[in-house]
Amino acid sequence: RVLIQGDEARPSHCDCTKWSPGTILPVASVLGLITVAVTKTLWTKAMFYSLEFHFPILTCAISCMATLVAISPMFLVIPLKPIPRNYYGKFALIAVLTCVDLSCMNLGLDRLSVSVQQALNAATPAAVILFEFLMFQKVRSFYVYLPFLPLLAGTVLTTIGSDSHRSSPDGVIYMLVAIVSGALKAITTHEFLVGLRHQVGVLSFLFWIDLAMLLLLLPAAAVFSEYQHIQTWDRLYQVVPWIIVIANGLFGGVRAWLVKVVLKYNTALTKVVCDIIIKAATIGLSIVVFGTVLPKIMVAGICLTIFGFTMYSAAAFYEKVYGCESQTPPKDSRASHTKSLEGVHVSSPTESYITSSDQSIRLEDEDSDDEKPLLYKTTAAAARGKC
């Protein structure tokens, strides 16, 4: 609306388009993801540290149960699609590898400081690329390999500089097993995983994968004697500690959902930057919250780890962008050029670990049909240097 005064027209109020949902959601989703991702890791460590809830495998099982309870009512409205029979074998492999990955990740977090656990976890892309080369003879760009020098050096220095690797050497072993299992899952089941989610839907897939993992985690907790030890937990009959534990399980689902929102309203490059901030903020805040004493060698290791992770994230992203651009599209078809960049987001198991989450299954590798057009546009804009 405008007020006409003489020959001049001026707005009756300020332009509020900058406060539209299309402007607010990209920023809010990024801030929300960073906050939730950092909080989730610190919250889990606080459960192990302050509540003395030293039951990492049961923590994973509770997360699966909380997710199942939360999404089950949705199937009163939408159909629950079964897993096709010809997918049973690979689906079981996904469930086993994901169980090993998340269980060992929690076991490592329980026994190591957050800074050491995060530094070790940052080496996961190195394992992915190593297995890609050994199993499929896949050679990546020189600029992707270069960041592994500071990344691996920082991981080693951080581990050596921390006392936790001496008091809990099994924690380092658990983290190494988590890295290997996660890398194997990424390179052997990535394409199948994306295709299966498209066929049965995200919610149905999440339901079945959490149910399968729960059936594996419950006996695994018995093997680690967690059922016996939880009977002696001081807060076993207190309500508030259990609310904190169950809420922590649901929090992983919030993070997975925020990842999808970030990728819907932002570019893939924005998500890569988020991961770098999350890694640095998690390590920094854990030092303050848990009073971690940092020797100089550990400070150097953390700095090298963050620097190497930043270099790798940038190199992997631009390798995807320019790798797709090298497949020159028809000059008369902008749509063909845009669609050729679909791989920037979903085609690489290596990149799936740049955008990994703590949820039972990583939802960020797949986007619903209504999200794809915007994703194509944003990644195409990034490739043209406009983002």
C-alpha positions in Angstrom: 0.0 0.0 0.0 1.2 3.6 -0.7 0.1 7.0 0.3 -0.2 9.5 -2.6 0.9 13.0 -1.7 1.2 15.3 -4.6 3.4 13.7 -7.3 5.2 11.5 -4.8 4.4 8.0 -3.7 6.0 6.6 -0.6 5.4 3.4 1.3 3.0 3.6 4.3 5.2 1.2 6.2 8.6 -0.5 6.0 9.2 -3.3 3.6 8.9 -6.5 5.6 9.8 -9.0 2.9 13.2 -9.4 4.7 11.2 -11.0 7.5 9.4 -13.5 5.3 9.7 -17.3 6.0 11.9 -17.7 3.0 14.4 -15.4 4.6 14.1 -16.5 8.2 14.1 -20.3 7.7 17.6 -20.6 6.1 19.2 -18.7 9.0 17.1 -20.3 11.7 17.7 -23.8 10.4 21.5 -23.3 10.3 21.5 -21.9 13.9 19.2 -24.6 15.0 21.4 -27.4 13.5 24.6 -26.0 15.1 22.9 -25.7 18.5 21.2 -29.1 18.4 24.2 -31.0 17.1 26.6 -29.5 19.7 24.1 -29.9 22.5 23.4 -33.6 21.5 27.1 -34.6 21.9 27.6 -32.7 25.1 24.3 -33.9 26.5 25.2 -37.5 25.9 28.6 -37.0 27.5 27.0 -35.3 30.5 24.7 -38.3 30.9 27.7 -40.6 31.1 29.7 -38.1 33.3 27.3 -36.5 35.6 24.4 -38.9 35.8 26.9 -41.8 35.8 24.7 -43.5 33.2 27.6 -45.6 31.8 25.4 -47.7 29.5 26.3 -46.7 26.0 24.6 -49.6 24.2 21.4 -49.1 26.2 21.6 -45.4 25.3 21.4 -46.4 21.6 18.6 -48.9 22.3 16.6 -46.2 24.2 17.1 -43.8 21.2 15.7 -46.5 18.9 12.7 -47.1 21.2 12.0 -43.4 21.5 12.1 -42.9 17.8 9.7 -45.9 17.2 7.2 -44.5 19.7 7.4 -41.0 18.3 6.8 -42.0 14.6 4.4 -44.9 15.1 1.3 -42.7 15.4 2.1 -41.3 11.9 1.3 -44.6 10.4 -2.3 -44.2 11.4 -2.4 -41.5 8.6 0.1 -42.8 6.1 0.8 -46.5 5.2 3.7 -48.4 6.6 5.5 -49.9 3.6 7.4 -53.1 4.1 11.0 -53.8 3.0 11.0 -55.7 -0.3 12.2 -59.3 0.1 15.0 -58.9 -2.4 16.5 -56.2 -0.1 16.5 -58.3 3.1 20.2 -59.2 2.9 21.6 -55.7 2.3 19.1 -54.2 4.8 20.4 -56.6 7.4 23.9 -55.5 6.6 23.0 -51.8 7.0 21.4 -52.6 10.4 24.5 -54.5 11.6 27.0 -51.9 10.4 24.9 -49.0 11.9 24.6 -50.8 15.2 28.4 -51.4 15.4 29.0 -47.8 14.3 26.8 -46.1 16.8 27.4 -48.5 19.7 31.2 -48.1 19.4 30.8 -44.3 19.0 29.0 -44.2 22.3 31.4 -46.6 24.0 34.2 -44.3 22.9 32.4 -41.2 24.1 31.8 -42.8 27.4 35.5 -43.6 27.9 37.3 -40.7 26.2 37.1 -37.0 26.6 34.8 -35.2 24.0 37.8 -33.5 22.4 39.6 -36.8 21.8 36.4 -38.5 20.6 35.7 -35.7 18.2 39.3 -35.6 16.9 39.2 -39.4 16.2 35.8 -39.1 14.6 37.1 -36.4 12.3 39.3 -39.1 10.7 36.3 -41.0 9.3 36.6 -39.5 5.8 40.2 -40.8 5.6 38.9 -44.3 6.2 36.1 -43.9 3.6 38.6 -42.8 0.9 41.1 -45.5 2.0 38.5 -48.3 1.6 37.3 -46.7 -1.7 40.8 -47.1 -3.0 41.4 -50.6 -1.6 38.1 -52.1 -2.6 37.2 -50.2 -5.8 40.6 -48.7 -6.9 38.9 -45.3 -6.9 41.4 -42.4 -7.0 40.4 -39.0 -5.8 41.7 -35.5 -6.5 45.1 -34.5 -5.1 43.4 -31.7 -3.2 41.2 -34.3 -1.4 44.2 -36.3 -0.2 46.3 -33.3 0.9 44.1 -32.4 4.0 44.7 -35.8 5.5 48.2 -34.8 6.5 47.1 -32.2 9.1 43.9 -34.2 9.8 45.6 -37.4 10.8 48.5 -35.6 12.4 46.1 -33.6 14.6 44.2 -36.8 15.5 47.4 -38.5 16.7 48.6 -35.4 18.6 45.2 -34.9 20.3 45.1 -38.5 21.4 48.7 -38.5 22.6 48.2 -35.3 24.5 45.1 -36.5 26.4 45.3 -38.7 29.5 42.1 -40.5 28.4 44.0 -42.6 25.9 46.2 -44.0 28.7 43.4 -44.6 31.2 41.0 -45.9 28.6 42.8 -47.4 25.7 39.7 -49.4 24.9 38.0 -46.1 24.1 40.4 -45.5 21.3 39.9 -49.1 20.0 36.1 -48.6 20.1 36.4 -45.4 18.1 38.6 -47.1 15.5 36.0 -49.8 15.1 33.3 -47.2 14.7 35.3 -45.4 12.0 35.9 -48.7 10.1 32.3 -49.9 10.4 30.9 -46.5 9.4 33.3 -46.2 6.4 32.4 -49.7 5.2 28.7 -48.9 5.5 29.2 -45.7 3.5 31.0 -47.3 0.5 29.1 -50.6 0.3 25.5 -49.7 0.9 25.2 -46.0 0.0 23.5 -46.3 -3.4 21.3 -49.1 -2.1 20.4 -47.1 0.9 19.3 -44.1 -1.2 17.3 -46.3 -3.6 15.6 -48.2 -0.8 14.5 -45.0 1.0 13.0 -43.7 -2.3 11.1 -47.0 -2.7 9.6 -47.4 0.8 9.7 -43.8 2.0 11.8 -42.1 4.7 9.4 -42.8 7.7 8.9 -46.4 6.8 12.6 -46.9 6.3 13.4 -45.2 9.6 10.8 -47.4 11.4 12.2 -50.7 10.1 15.9 -49.7 10.5 15.3 -48.6 14.2 13.3 -51.8 14.8 16.1 -54.0 13.3 18.7 -52.1 15.3 16.7 -52.5 18.5 16.6 -56.3 18.0 20.4 -56.2 17.7 21.1 -53.8 20.5 19.1 -55.5 23.2 21.2 -58.7 23.2 24.4 -56.6 22.7 23.6 -54.8 25.9 23.4 -58.2 27.6 26.8 -59.2 26.2 28.3 -56.1 27.8 26.6 -56.8 31.1 24.7 -53.5 31.0 21.5 -55.1 32.3 23.3 -56.3 35.4 25.1 -53.0 36.0 22.0 -50.8 35.6 20.4 -52.6 38.5 23.1 -51.0 40.7 22.6 -47.5 39.2 22.0 -45.0 42.0 19.3 -43.2 40.0 17.4 -46.2 38.8 14.2 -45.3 40.6 14.3 -41.6 40.0 12.0 -40.1 37.4 14.0 -37.0 36.3 17.2 -38.9 35.2 15.1 -41.2 33.1 13.3 -38.2 31.5 16.8 -36.8 30.6 17.9 -40.1 29.1 14.7 -40.6 27.0 14.7 -36.9 25.9 18.3 -37.4 24.7 17.2 -40.3 22.6 14.5 -38.1 20.9 17.0 -35.3 20.4 18.9 -37.3 17.7 15.7 -37.3 15.6 15.5 -33.5 15.9 19.0 -33.2 14.6 18.2 -35.5 11.6 15.2 -33.4 10.8 17.1 -30.1 11.0 19.7 -31.5 8.6 17.0 -32.0 6.0 15.7 -28.5 6.7 19.2 -27.0 6.2 19.6 -28.8 2.9 16.2 -27.7 1.7 16.7 -24.0 2.4 20.4 -23.6 1.9 23.2 -24.8 -0.3 25.3 -27.9 0.2 28.3 -25.6 0.9 26.3 -24.1 3.8 26.0 -27.6 5.3 29.7 -28.2 4.9 30.4 -24.9 6.8 27.9 -26.0 9.5 29.8 -29.2 10.0 33.1 -27.4 10.5 31.5 -25.0 13.1 29.9 -28.0 14.9 33.2 -29.8 15.1 35.0 -26.7 16.5 32.2 -25.7 18.8 31.8 -29.2 20.3 35.5 -29.4 21.1 35.7 -25.9 22.4 32.6 -26.1 24.6 33.5 -29.5 25.9 36.8 -28.0 27.2 34.9 -25.4 29.2 31.9 -27.5 30.3 34.0 -30.6 31.5 37.1 -28.7 32.6 39.4 -30.5 30.3 43.1 -29.8 30.9 44.8 -29.1 27.6 48.6 -29.7 27.3 50.3 -27.8 24.5 50.5 -30.9 22.3 46.8 -31.4 22.6 46.0 -27.8 21.7 48.2 -28.2 18.6 46.5 -31.5 17.8 43.0 -29.9 18.0 44.0 -27.0 15.9 45.5 -29.3 13.2 42.4 -31.5 13.3 40.0 -28.6 12.8 42.2 -27.2 10.1 42.5 -30.5 8.3 38.7 -31.1 8.6 38.1 -27.7 7.1 40.5 -28.3 4.2 38.9 -31.7 3.5 35.4 -30.4 3.6 36.2 -27.6 1.2 38.1 -29.9 -1.2 35.5 -32.6 -1.2 32.7 -30.1 -1.9 34.5 -28.4 -4.8 35.6 -31.8 -6.2 32.0 -32.7 -6.4 31.0 -29.4 -8.0 33.8 -29.2 -10.6 33.6 -32.9 -11.2 30.0 -32.5 -12.3 30.8 -29.4 -14.3 33.5 -31.3 -16.2 30.8 -33.3 -17.7 29.9 -30.5 -20.0 26.1 -30.2 -20.4 24.4 -29.3 -23.7 24.7 -25.6 -24.2 21.0 -25.3 -25.2 19.7 -26.9 -22.0 20.0 -25.2 -18.7 17.8 -27.8 -17.1 20.2 -30.5 -18.2 23.1 -28.6 -16.5 21.1 -28.2 -13.3 20.1 -31.9 -13.2 23.7 -32.9 -13.8 24.6 -31.4 -10.4 22.3 -33.8 -8.5 25.5 -35.7 -7.6 26.8 -32.8 -5.6 24.5 -33.8 -2.9 23.6 -37.4 -2.9 25.9 -39.5 -5.1 29.0 -39.8 -3.0 29.5 -42.0 0.1 32.5 -39.8 1.0 30.4 -36.7 1.1 27.7 -38.6 3.2 30.3 -38.5 6.0 30.8 -34.8 5.7 27.2 -34.5 6.6 26.9 -37.3 9.1 24.5 -37.2 12.1 24.1 -39.0 15.4 20.7 -40.4 14.5 20.2 -44.1 14.0 20.4 -43.7 10.3 21.7 -40.7 8.4 18.7 -39.0 6.7 20.7 -36.2 5.1 21.7 -38.4 2.0 18.1 -38.3 0.6 15.6 -35.6 -0.2 11.9 -35.9 -0.9 10.6 -35.1 -4.3 9.3 -31.8 -3.3 12.7 -30.7 -2.0 14.7 -31.6 -5.1 13.9 -28.6 -7.4 15.2 -26.1 -4.8 18.2 -28.3 -4.1 19.1 -28.4 -7.8 18.8 -24.7 -8.0 21.0 -24.0 -5.0 23.7 -26.4 -5.9 23.7 -25.2 -9.5 24.1 -21.6 -8.2 27.0 -22.8 -6.0 28.7 -24.3 -9.0 28.4 -21.1 -11.0 30.0 -19.2 -8.1 26.9 -17.2 -7.1 26.7 -18.6 -3.5 
